[in-house]
């Protein structure tokens, strides 16, 4: 039961972080929103690398990063 509780807690924290940076509340992180998230953790990324990161994370190819893609990246 503890493992399930830990997993739920981790998911809750990740959802809160995701929501904080999903400024327009559309359920995905744009390049600008992802850049703000990375800057918050002191990672300054050049635009070309940010574009490459989004391309890598954006499994469904819609140009933004959804929560599931974000979790896959973090975990």
C-alpha atoms as one frame of an Amber mdcrd trajectory, in Angstrom:
protein
   0.000   0.000   0.000   2.853   2.354   0.719   4.237   2.022  -2.828   0.833
   2.960  -4.224   0.648   5.938  -1.892   4.125   7.089  -2.912   3.211   6.788
  -6.577   0.055   8.832  -6.050   2.034  11.468  -4.142   4.646  11.688  -6.914
   1.925  11.998  -9.551   0.209  14.717  -7.505   3.454  16.689  -7.247   4.158
  16.319 -10.975   0.596  17.441 -11.808   1.008  20.500  -9.605   4.315  21.414
 -11.271   2.777  20.857 -14.695  -0.260  23.033 -13.850   1.977  25.798 -12.515
   3.701  26.153 -15.874   0.676  25.428 -18.072  -0.170  29.147 -17.982  -3.132
  28.977 -20.373  -4.495  25.770 -18.751  -4.821  23.974 -22.091  -3.330  20.707
 -20.792  -0.001  21.040 -22.576   3.252  22.959 -22.293   4.220  25.223 -25.161
   7.820  26.071 -25.941   7.508  29.236 -23.836   5.970  27.364 -20.905   8.575
  24.587 -21.049  11.324  27.203 -21.178   9.885  28.865 -18.043   9.855  25.498
 -16.267  13.488  24.818 -17.188  14.503  28.334 -16.127  12.816  27.747 -12.753
  15.263  24.902 -12.114  18.192  27.008 -13.371  18.454  25.396 -16.801  18.802
  28.037 -19.465  18.354  26.432 -22.880  19.091  27.967 -26.282  16.090  27.996
 -28.595  17.558  25.393 -30.957  18.036  22.960 -28.051  14.573  23.753 -26.712
  13.135  22.944 -30.147  15.066  19.661 -30.170  13.839  18.829 -26.660  10.222
  19.454 -27.606  10.632  17.360 -30.726  12.015  14.516 -28.581   9.317  14.775
 -25.892   6.365  15.409 -28.206   5.424  11.804 -28.907   2.131  12.648 -30.622
   3.692  15.368 -32.803   1.315  18.207 -31.939   4.079  20.707 -31.120   3.567
  20.792 -27.355   4.204  18.577 -24.339   1.197  16.961 -22.630   1.259  15.716
 -19.046   1.960  12.096 -19.988   4.885  13.183 -22.183   6.117  15.413 -19.354
   5.985  12.524 -16.857   7.882  10.283 -19.254  10.551  12.992 -19.511  10.820
  13.502 -15.747  10.728   9.843 -14.779
